[in-house]
Amino acid sequence: MSIPDRIEQQTERRGHSIYSRVDPASDSRAIHEIFNNSELPLSLKFSAVLAACAHFKFPSQFSAFRSLIPDSAWNEHFRFRGISMRTGSWPIFSGKHEWEYELRMIPPSGYGQHIILIVTNSDIDRNAGHFDPPLDLTVVRFTLCHPFLQPELHDPSGIYLFENV
């Protein structure tokens, strides 16, 4: 699916991610070490997750996202849920036979939420509330949402930085 006109009008296509200075995904132990460091605030840990996700290539599966995060941190700080209804402008889009999900990092920092919006080509039971999705869930596109940065949409066609969200 190509980028819809309404998304093109809200974004600036980028040659690289705004998170490109850091690649924690290049060392799979890096995020685990960050989460095990009790001196680091959660907001920095969550920012490291977003930075690592920015380096994922397509095609991708949910296992890439899940493998970054230690089990103890996942159980305590991450919530995955289906988005069945939304209002206003969201920095993600889905087409026919695509479904939107939210991976929210909790608790929010004092400045706002760290969220990954994920679009898949598989519908999972939305009545389940918070649940762990199957690891082989195909990720069609995703948007990284940081409290201080503009949302960044990652799609097989490129990276798009939202200007006015």
C-alpha angles and dihedrals in degrees: 000000000000123000109276118241092245090058093045089054092053098045145060115220111234132200091217141014123273083232093056096112091072126047108181088162090070087075112040091202094056098083091043090054091048092052092047092054103096092192094066118088118240092245090064091047091051091047089054090055091052090048092052093048090053088071097056115120128214134283090051138168131209088251088075090060095041096048091061095064126069114238094244092053091044093054094045105037112021130076124183118194141157120254107223100164133018138173132205126010119333125187094235137063136202132198134207111312092014126113133204126226135177127222104196124189113216146240095033116237117248086264102050145282133324105212138167114205110204131194119200137177092230127076116220125193103285093192090071094082108200110015143147110254122219112277092231092059107133114234110214096182138336141198125217113216119193124176093237102033134065115260112267120210117208114200131160087253093057147287120301126194114208112230103190115025 
